Amino acid sequence: MPDSTHLSHWLRLQRQGRLPDSPWLGHDPQPSLLLDAEARPLDLNPALRQWLEGQPEGEAAALLPVNHPALVRACLEQQRAIEHVEAQWGERILLWTFIPDPLRQRVLARCQEATGQILAERESAKARRLYRLITENTTDLISRHTPDGSFLDASPASWTLLGYWPEQLRGRLARSLFHRRNLAGLMQRTQDALEQDGYHTMTYRIRHRDGHYLWFETACRAIRDTYTGMVVEVVAVSRDITARIEAEENKRRLADVVEANPDPVLFVQPGGAVTYLNPAARRTLGLQVGQGMPPLAAFLTEEVLHSLQDEGWNRAESSGRWSLEARLQPLDGAASVPVSLMLLAHRAASGERFYSLVAHDQSERELREAQQRHHQDELAHSARLVTLGELASGIAHEINQPLAAVVNYANASLRYLQALDTQPEAARKVAQGLERIAEQATHAAEVIKRLRAFLRKGGRRVQALDIAEVARETVRLCAWEAQASQVAIQLHLADNLSPVYADRVLLEQVLLNLLRNAIEANREVHPQQPSQIVLDAAAASEGGVRISVSDQGPGVSAEQLPQLFTPFYTSKANGLGLGLSMSRSIVEGFGGDLQAEPQAQGLRMCCRLPASAPVDPDSVSHSQTGTRA
């Protein structure tokens, strides 16, 4: 680069007239300077001096491009001008043009300030790159259209969204892809909005190349002619909103389902606040029109609220749902409603949890179960009558024995009374006879009392029972039938058995049915021969008491075993097939179970009874399974 000393020396020579002047340099309106073949400044025009006002003229070289020596040499060697060479001068951007003078081996360098132009071009290029980057990578479809809707261009997203490449859409009317139901009025409304406001957003269905339809949302903006104001082009940004439309439709349908649901549905918060009640919930709770949302405590018991607090919210949060049986208390004072409550936890798209409470009305089930229990009790009572009819001979024997003894003791006492004068011991004999009469009468009364208790008809009374006492009483009821069939009943009762919770009469009916089945099975295999059955009671490994009745009968085949508890299934010629069915139902009503276990000889019926009272024994479902009785 030429130094300032050389430039100053050259300027002194020019002022002394010792160098030829360059009059054409002074007339150039653009800042210019004359450079020699070594790129050293020879002269500056007034416009450039004005730029350098207040600065040494030697600073003119600082305005040139950093590679101006090479540019000067190239300009002279190639004898051609070099244009639009950019240079930075502070905040300014300069464009230089180098014009050669081959004869004198000089170069005229002309300058033009282009700060605004260059910055504008850079911003424009940046905007073009950004636009291209967006259009080539965005998932939205960016398109240009004529005022009538024909495609001028489209971004590559057209292939992803519609199955068409941009070149396949050019010149095609956009409305040719619209669903016919969306055409009516859509284009006219769009054109009117663009003319009036310059922009418009529309939602419609558009056909994919494969033939299926998508929901599109398109935002259009009008490009107007600068002078006439007419719309000359439309720029549109379209996106696929099918998933959103379907989600909104599903949400609307779900809302309709919730509104029409006959079960009460409530939206609740862990704090107990209720934010929504469907019409069924408002009817069930007896809310009037316009009445506000009651808290959960207004219609749920404290026990249910404690369960919700202690377990419900956490269980719903972890597994999505939690349920329990409860009763809703209407606010208008009506009778409480039995329901099955289900707490559901939902997660919003934002991750926030919200909860709903669905109450399935169990009134019909409660009524049906009450009717079922009534029918079952009626059937059990009828079965007891049938059983006693079959045991009539044994009953008559049990009553006749004490009655015969009473008659004998009474006759003997009469004879002793007649001999009071002659026999000193007669009075004592009469007293003994009266005592024996009282004992036998009491025994007969106990037999009748036992029969009346067995035949009683009424509601179930679940209580703690001594299973050993119940077993002995049942054995006494069928003792005569067993004796007549030469069947010995062996009682194996463990000591200190825990009490079982059941209805005494119904439990006796179950054991009596099992014993009589065992007696008949023994009689079938051992007619007119001694045999035995074993009634065993012991503590069950899973808790409670396990009672079993084992016979020496023919047993059952593997095919018959699954049908033993099927209603109306029987192997007896005159049997109804309801004995074991009813027995299992009764036992399950107490919270226990009744199963059949094949043996090497005969069959064993095993009954497990709980050692604790069920929460609500009458609400336990009673399976209707069968029997061989």
C-alpha positions in Angstrom: 0.0 0.0 0.0 1.5 3.5 -0.9 2.5 5.5 2.1 1.4 9.0 3.0 4.9 10.5 2.4 4.9 9.5 -1.3 1.3 10.9 -1.7 2.3 14.2 -0.1 5.4 14.5 -2.3 3.3 13.8 -5.4 0.8 16.5 -4.4 3.6 19.1 -4.0 4.9 18.4 -7.4 1.4 18.8 -8.8 1.0 22.2 -7.1 4.4 23.3 -8.5 3.2 22.4 -12.0 5.8 19.9 -12.5 3.2 17.1 -13.2 0.5 17.0 -15.8 -3.0 17.9 -14.4 -6.1 15.6 -14.8 -9.0 18.0 -15.4 -11.5 15.1 -16.0 -10.9 13.8 -12.5 -12.2 17.0 -11.0 -15.5 16.8 -12.9 -16.5 13.3 -11.5 -19.4 13.7 -9.1 -18.5 10.4 -7.4 -15.6 10.2 -4.9 -12.6 9.2 -7.1 -8.9 9.0 -7.0 -6.2 8.2 -9.6 -3.8 5.3 -8.9 -0.5 4.5 -10.6 0.5 1.0 -11.6 1.7 0.3 -8.1 -1.7 1.2 -6.7 -0.3 4.5 -5.2 -2.7 7.5 -5.1 -1.8 10.1 -7.7 -4.7 12.5 -7.3 -8.1 12.8 -5.4 -11.1 14.6 -6.7 -13.0 17.2 -4.6 -15.8 14.8 -3.7 -13.3 12.4 -2.1 -11.5 15.2 -0.4 -14.8 16.3 1.0 -15.2 12.8 2.5 -11.7 13.1 4.0 -12.3 16.6 5.4 -10.4 17.0 8.6 -8.3 13.9 7.9 -4.9 13.6 6.2 -5.3 12.9 2.5 -3.1 9.9 3.0 -6.0 8.2 4.6 -7.7 7.9 1.2 -6.0 4.5 0.8 -8.0 3.3 3.8 -11.2 3.7 1.8 -10.0 1.2 -0.8 -10.6 -2.5 -0.7 -7.9 -4.4 1.1 -6.8 -6.1 -2.1 -6.8 -3.0 -4.3 -3.1 -3.5 -5.4 -4.0 -6.8 -7.0 -7.2 -5.3 -8.5 -5.1 -2.4 -10.1 -2.6 -4.9 -11.6 -5.4 -7.1 -12.9 -7.2 -4.1 -14.3 -4.2 -2.9 -16.3 -3.1 -6.4 -17.4 -6.5 -7.4 -18.6 -7.4 -3.8 -19.9 -10.9 -4.0 -18.5 -12.8 -2.3 -15.8 -13.5 -4.1 -12.5 -16.8 -3.1 -11.0 -18.7 -3.4 -7.6 -15.8 -4.2 -5.4 -17.0 -3.9 -1.8 -15.0 -2.2 1.0 -15.9 -1.4 4.6 -15.2 2.1 5.9 -16.3 2.3 9.5 -20.1 1.8 9.4 -20.2 2.6 5.7 -20.2 0.1 2.9 -18.5 1.3 -0.3 -18.6 0.0 -3.9 -15.5 0.7 -6.0 -15.1 0.6 -9.8 -11.6 0.4 -11.2 -11.2 1.8 -14.8 -7.8 1.3 -16.6 -5.7 3.8 -18.6 -3.3 1.5 -20.3 -1.4 4.2 -22.1 -0.4 6.0 -19.0 -0.5 2.9 -16.8 -2.9 4.5 -14.5 -6.3 3.4 -13.0 -9.2 5.6 -12.1 -11.0 4.3 -8.9 -14.5 5.5 -8.5 -16.5 5.1 -5.3 -20.2 4.8 -4.5 -21.6 4.6 -1.0 -24.0 1.6 -0.9 -24.6 1.1 2.8 -28.4 1.1 2.5 -28.5 -0.9 -0.7 -26.1 -3.6 0.5 -27.8 -3.9 3.9 -31.1 -4.1 2.2 -29.8 -6.8 -0.2 -28.4 -8.7 2.7 -31.6 -8.6 4.6 -33.5 -9.6 1.5 -31.1 -12.5 0.9 -31.5 -13.5 4.5 -35.3 -13.3 4.3 -35.2 -15.4 1.1 -33.0 -18.0 2.7 -35.2 -18.0 5.8 -38.4 -18.3 3.6 -36.8 -21.2 1.6 -35.7 -22.9 4.9 -39.3 -22.5 6.3 -41.1 -23.6 3.2 -38.8 -26.6 2.6 -39.0 -27.8 6.2 -42.3 -26.8 7.7 -45.0 -29.3 8.1 -47.6 -26.7 7.0 -48.4 -26.3 3.4 -47.4 -22.8 2.1 -48.9 -22.0 -1.3 -49.4 -19.1 -3.7 -52.6 -18.7 -5.7 -54.2 -16.6 -8.3 -57.3 -14.6 -7.3 -59.5 -17.4 -8.6 -57.7 -20.0 -6.5 -55.4 -21.7 -8.9 -52.1 -22.9 -7.5 -49.0 -20.8 -8.5 -46.6 -22.7 -6.3 -46.6 -24.9 -3.2 -44.1 -25.9 -0.6 -42.8 -29.5 -0.5 -45.2 -30.3 2.4 -47.8 -30.7 -0.3 -46.5 -34.3 -0.8 -46.6 -35.2 2.9 -50.1 -33.7 3.4 -51.9 -34.3 0.1 -49.8 -36.8 -1.9 -49.0 -34.2 -4.6 -45.6 -32.7 -5.5 -45.6 -28.9 -6.0 -45.2 -29.1 -9.7 -48.3 -31.4 -9.9 -50.4 -28.7 -8.2 -49.3 -25.7 -10.3 -52.2 -24.4 -12.4 -54.8 -26.6 -10.6 -57.8 -25.0 -8.9 -57.7 -25.6 -5.2 -61.5 -26.0 -5.0 -61.2 -29.1 -7.3 -59.8 -30.9 -4.2 -62.5 -29.6 -1.8 -65.3 -31.8 -0.4 -68.5 -30.9 -2.3 -70.3 -30.1 1.0 -67.7 -27.5 1.8 -67.9 -25.8 -1.6 -71.3 -24.1 -1.1 -70.5 -20.5 -0.2 -66.9 -21.2 1.0 -65.2 -19.7 -2.0 -67.5 -16.7 -2.2 -67.0 -15.9 1.5 -63.2 -16.3 1.1 -63.1 -13.9 -1.9 -65.3 -11.3 -0.1 -63.2 -11.4 3.0 -59.9 -11.1 1.0 -61.3 -8.1 -0.9 -62.6 -6.4 2.2 -60.1 -7.3 5.0 -57.2 -8.7 3.1 -57.1 -11.9 5.1 -59.4 -14.9 5.9 -59.2 -18.2 7.8 -61.3 -21.1 6.7 -61.8 -24.7 7.8 -62.8 -27.4 5.2 -62.2 -30.9 4.0 -59.8 -31.6 1.2 -59.2 -34.8 -0.8 -55.9 -36.6 -0.5 -54.5 -38.1 -3.7 -55.4 -41.6 -2.2 -59.0 -40.5 -2.1 -59.6 -40.0 1.6 -60.5 -36.6 3.1 -58.6 -34.5 5.6 -59.6 -31.5 7.6 -57.6 -28.4 6.7 -57.4 -25.0 8.3 -56.1 -22.4 5.9 -55.1 -18.8 6.6 -55.1 -16.7 3.5 -53.7 -13.2 2.9 -54.2 -11.1 -0.2 -51.3 -9.4 -2.1 -52.6 -6.2 -3.8 -51.3 -4.2 -6.7 -49.5 -1.1 -5.5 -51.4 1.3 -7.7 -54.8 -0.2 -8.3 -55.3 -2.0 -5.0 -56.6 -5.1 -6.8 -55.9 -8.5 -5.4 -53.3 -10.0 -7.7 -52.1 -13.0 -5.6 -53.1 -14.9 -2.5 -50.6 -16.5 -0.1 -52.0 -19.3 2.0 -50.7 -21.4 5.0 -52.6 -24.6 5.5 -52.3 -27.3 8.2 -53.8 -30.7 8.8 -56.2 -30.4 11.7 -57.9 -33.8 11.2 -56.7 -35.1 14.6 -57.9 -31.9 16.3 -61.3 -32.1 14.6 -61.7 -35.8 15.5 -60.6 -35.1 19.1 -63.1 -32.3 19.4 -65.8 -34.5 17.9 -64.9 -37.3 20.3 -65.0 -34.8 23.1 -68.4 -33.6 22.0 -69.7 -37.1 21.7 -68.3 -38.0 25.1 -70.0 -34.9 26.5 -73.3 -36.1 25.0 -72.8 -39.5 26.4 -72.1 -38.1 29.9 -75.1 -35.9 29.7 -77.4 -38.7 28.5 -75.8 -41.3 30.9 -78.6 -42.7 33.2 -75.9 -43.1 36.0 -74.9 -40.1 38.0 -71.6 -38.7 36.8 -69.7 -36.1 38.9 -66.5 -34.2 38.2 -64.7 -33.8 41.6 -61.5 -32.5 43.1 -59.4 -34.2 45.9 -60.5 -31.4 48.3 -64.1 -32.6 48.0 -65.4 -29.9 45.7 -67.8 -30.9 42.9 -67.4 -29.0 39.6 -70.0 -30.8 37.4 -73.1 -32.9 37.8 -74.8 -34.6 34.9 -78.7 -34.5 34.8 -78.9 -38.0 36.3 -76.7 -36.9 39.2 -78.9 -33.8 39.8 -82.0 -36.0 39.8 -80.6 -38.6 42.1 -79.4 -35.9 44.6 -82.7 -34.0 44.4 -81.1 -30.8 43.2 -83.4 -28.0 42.0 -82.8 -26.0 38.8 -80.2 -23.3 39.5 -79.0 -24.9 42.7 -75.3 -24.8 43.2 -72.8 -27.6 43.4 -72.9 -29.4 46.8 -69.7 -30.8 48.4 -69.1 -34.5 48.6 -69.7 -34.4 52.3 -73.3 -33.3 51.6 -74.4 -36.7 50.2 -71.7 -39.2 51.1 -71.2 -40.8 54.6 -68.2 -40.0 56.7 -67.1 -43.6 56.3 -67.0 -43.2 52.4 -65.3 -39.9 52.7 -62.6 -41.4 54.9 -62.1 -44.3 52.4 -61.7 -41.7 49.6 -59.2 -39.8 51.7 -57.2 -42.7 52.9 -57.2 -44.9 49.8 -59.3 -43.6 46.9 -57.3 -40.7 45.6 -54.0 -42.5 45.8 -55.4 -45.7 44.2 -57.0 -43.8 41.4 -53.8 -41.8 40.9 -51.7 -45.0 40.6 -54.0 -47.3 38.7 -56.5 -45.0 37.1 -59.6 -46.2 39.0 -60.9 -47.1 42.4 -64.3 -48.4 43.5 -66.4 -49.2 46.5 -70.0 -49.8 47.5 -71.8 -46.8 49.1 -75.1 -45.0 49.5 -76.0 -41.6 48.2 -78.1 -39.4 50.5 -80.3 -37.1 48.4 -80.4 -33.5 49.6 -84.2 -33.3 49.5 -84.5 -35.9 52.3 -85.5 -38.8 50.1 -84.4 -42.4 50.8 -80.7 -43.1 50.3 -79.7 -44.8 47.0 -77.4 -47.8 47.0 -74.6 -47.2 44.4 -71.4 -48.7 43.2 -69.0 -45.7 43.2 -66.1 -45.7 40.8 -63.4 -42.9 41.0 -61.6 -42.4 37.7 -58.4 -40.4 37.3 -57.8 -38.6 34.0 -54.7 -36.8 32.7 -55.0 -33.7 30.5 -52.6 -33.0 27.6 -50.8 -30.6 29.9 -50.2 -33.4 32.4 -52.7 -32.1 35.0 -54.9 -34.7 36.7 -58.7 -34.4 37.0 -61.2 -36.8 38.4 -64.7 -38.1 37.8 -67.0 -40.1 40.1 -69.5 -42.5 38.4 -72.2 -43.8 40.6 -74.0 -46.9 39.2 -77.4 -47.2 40.8 -77.7 -50.6 42.6 -81.4 -50.2 43.7 -82.6 -52.8 41.2 -79.8 -55.2 42.2 -80.6 -54.7 45.9 -84.3 -55.4 45.2 -83.4 -58.4 43.1 -81.1 -59.8 45.8 -83.8 -59.2 48.4 -86.3 -61.1 46.3 -83.7 -63.8 45.6 -83.0 -64.2 49.3 -86.8 -64.4 50.0 -87.3 -67.0 47.3 -84.3 -68.9 48.6 -85.6 -68.9 52.1 -89.0 -70.1 50.8 -87.3 -72.8 48.9 -85.1 -73.8 51.9 -88.3 -73.9 54.1 -90.0 -76.2 51.6 -86.9 -78.4 51.5 -87.0 -78.7 55.3 -90.6 -79.7 55.1 -89.7 -82.4 52.5 -86.8 -83.5 54.7 -89.0 -83.9 57.7 -91.5 -85.7 55.7 -88.8 -88.2 54.7 -87.7 -88.4 58.3 -91.3 -88.9 59.6 -90.6 -92.4 60.8 -87.6 -91.3 62.8 -89.5 -88.4 64.2 -92.4 -90.6 65.3 -89.9 -93.0 66.9 -88.2 -90.2 68.8 -91.6 -88.9 70.1 -93.2 -92.3 70.7 -90.3 -93.5 72.9 -90.8 -90.8 75.6 -94.6 -91.0 75.3 -94.5 -94.8 75.8 -92.3 -94.3 78.8 -94.8 -91.7 80.2 -97.7 -94.2 79.8 -95.7 -97.0 81.5 -94.6 -94.8 84.4 -98.2 -93.4 84.8 -99.7 -96.9 84.9 -97.1 -98.1 87.4 -97.7 -95.0 89.6 -101.5 -95.7 89.6 -100.8 -99.2 90.8 -98.6 -98.0 93.6 -101.2 -95.4 94.6 -103.7 -98.2 95.0 -101.3 -100.2 97.3 -100.4 -97.3 99.6 -102.1 -98.9 102.5 -100.4 -102.3 102.2 -97.0 -101.3 100.8 -94.9 -98.8 102.7 -92.6 -98.2 99.7 -95.5 -97.3 97.3 -95.3 -93.6 98.0 -91.6 -93.5 97.1 -92.3 -95.5 93.9 -95.0 -93.1 92.9 -92.7 -90.1 93.4 -90.0 -91.8 91.3 -92.5 -92.5 88.6 -93.7 -88.9 88.5 -90.0 -87.8 88.2 -89.5 -90.2 85.3 -92.7 -88.9 83.6 -91.5 -85.3 83.9 -88.1 -86.4 82.4 -89.7 -88.1 79.4 -92.1 -85.3 78.8 -89.3 -82.8 78.8 -87.4 -85.0 76.4 -90.4 -85.1 74.1 -90.8 -81.4 74.4 -87.1 -80.9 73.4 -87.7 -83.1 70.3 -90.7 -81.0 69.3 -88.8 -77.8 70.0 -85.9 -78.9 67.9 -88.3 -79.8 65.0 -90.1 -76.4 65.4 -86.8 -74.6 65.2 -85.8 -76.5 62.2 -89.1 -75.7 60.5 -89.2 -72.1 61.5 -89.8 -69.6 58.7 -88.3 -66.1 59.0 -85.4 -63.9 58.2 -81.8 -65.1 58.6 -80.1 -64.5 61.9 -76.4 -64.7 61.5 -74.7 -65.3 64.8 -71.6 -66.9 66.4 -72.2 -70.7 66.6 -70.5 -73.6 68.3 -70.0 -75.9 65.3 -69.6 -78.9 67.6 -73.0 -78.3 69.2 -74.6 -77.8 65.8 -73.1 -81.0 64.5 -74.3 -83.1 67.4 -77.8 -81.6 67.1 -77.9 -82.4 63.4 -76.7 -86.0 64.0 -79.6 -86.4 66.5 -82.1 -85.3 63.8 -81.0 -88.1 61.4 -80.0 -90.7 64.0 -83.1 -92.9 63.6 -82.7 -93.0 59.7 -79.0 -93.9 60.1 -79.8 -96.6 62.6 -82.5 -98.1 60.3 -79.9 -98.2 57.5 -77.2 -99.8 59.8 -75.0 -96.7 59.3 -72.9 -95.5 62.2 -72.1 -91.8 62.2 -68.6 -91.1 63.6 -68.1 -87.6 65.0 -64.5 -86.3 65.0 -64.7 -82.8 66.5 -61.5 -81.0 67.3 -61.2 -79.2 70.6 -61.3 -75.5 71.0 -62.8 -74.8 67.6 -63.4 -71.1 66.9 -67.0 -70.0 66.5 -68.4 -69.8 63.0 -70.9 -67.1 61.9 -74.0 -68.5 60.3 -77.8 -68.9 60.7 -78.3 -72.0 62.9 -81.3 -73.4 61.1 -79.8 -73.0 57.7 -76.5 -74.5 58.8 -78.3 -77.5 60.3 -80.2 -77.9 57.0 -76.8 -78.0 55.1 -75.3 -80.6 57.4 -78.5 -82.6 57.5 -78.5 -82.7 53.7 -74.9 -83.8 53.6 -75.5 -86.5 56.2 -78.6 -87.9 54.5 -76.9 -87.9 51.1 -74.1 -89.9 52.8 -76.5 -92.4 54.4 -78.3 -93.0 51.1 -74.9 -93.5 49.3 -73.8 -96.1 52.0 -77.2 -97.8 51.7 -76.7 -98.1 47.9 -73.4 -99.9 48.2 -74.0 -101.7 51.6 -77.7 -102.7 51.6 -78.6 -104.4 54.9 -75.0 -104.3 56.0 -73.2 -102.2 58.6 -71.3 -99.2 57.3 -70.2 -95.8 58.6 -69.9 -92.2 57.7 -67.5 -89.7 59.3 -68.4 -86.1 60.2 -65.1 -84.2 60.8 -64.7 -80.7 62.1 -61.3 -79.0 62.4 -59.6 -75.6 62.0 -59.1 -74.6 58.3 -55.6 -73.7 57.2 -56.9 -70.5 55.5 -58.9 -69.5 58.6 -62.3 -70.5 60.0 -63.6 -74.1 60.4 -63.5 -76.9 57.9 -66.4 -79.5 58.2 -66.4 -82.6 56.1 -68.8 -85.5 55.6 -67.2 -88.7 54.2 -69.3 -91.7 53.0 -68.6 -95.3 51.8 -70.8 -95.0 48.8 -70.2 -95.4 45.1 -68.7 -92.0 44.7 -68.9 -90.0 41.4 -67.2 -90.2 38.1 -64.9 -87.5 36.7 -67.7 -86.5 34.3 -70.3 -86.2 37.0 -68.1 -84.2 39.5 -68.5 -80.8 37.7 -72.3 -81.3 37.6 -72.8 -82.1 41.3 -73.8 -78.5 42.1 -75.8 -77.9 38.9 -79.4 -77.1 39.7 -81.8 -80.0 39.0 -79.0 -82.5 38.4 -79.5 -85.7 40.5 -78.6 -89.4 40.4 -81.7 -90.3 42.5 -84.8 -91.7 40.9 -87.1 -89.4 43.0 -84.7 -86.5 43.7 -85.2 -82.9 42.7 -81.5 -82.0 42.3 -81.7 -79.0 44.5 -80.2 -80.2 47.8 -76.5 -79.5 47.1 -77.4 -76.5 44.9 -79.2 -74.9 47.9 -76.6 -76.0 50.3 -73.7 -74.4 48.4 -75.8 -71.2 48.0 -76.4 -71.1 51.7 -72.8 -71.6 52.6 -71.6 -69.0 50.1 -74.1 -66.6 51.7 -72.2 -67.0 54.9 -68.9 -66.2 53.2 -67.8 -69.8 53.0 -67.6 -72.5 50.2 -68.8 -76.1 49.6 -66.7 -78.5 47.5 -66.8 -82.2 46.6 -63.6 -84.3 46.9 -63.5 -87.8 45.4 -61.9 -90.6 47.6 -60.6 -94.1 47.0 -64.0 -95.2 48.3 -67.0 -92.9 48.4 -67.1 -89.1 48.4 -66.2 -86.4 50.8 -68.2 -83.1 51.0 -66.1 -80.3 52.4 -67.6 -77.2 53.8 -65.5 -74.2 55.0 -67.1 -71.5 57.2 -65.5 -68.2 58.2 -64.6 -67.5 61.7 -65.6 -63.8 61.4 -69.0 -62.3 60.5 -69.3 -61.0 56.9 -69.7 -57.2 56.5 -73.2 -57.7 55.0 -74.0 -61.4 54.8 -77.4 -60.8 53.1 -75.8 -58.9 50.3 -73.4 -61.8 49.4 -74.3 -63.1 46.0 -75.7 -66.7 46.1 -74.7 -68.9 43.2 -77.3 -71.3 42.0 -75.4 -74.5 41.6 -76.5 -78.1 41.7 -76.6 -81.3 43.7 -76.8 -85.0 43.6 -79.4 -85.1 46.3 
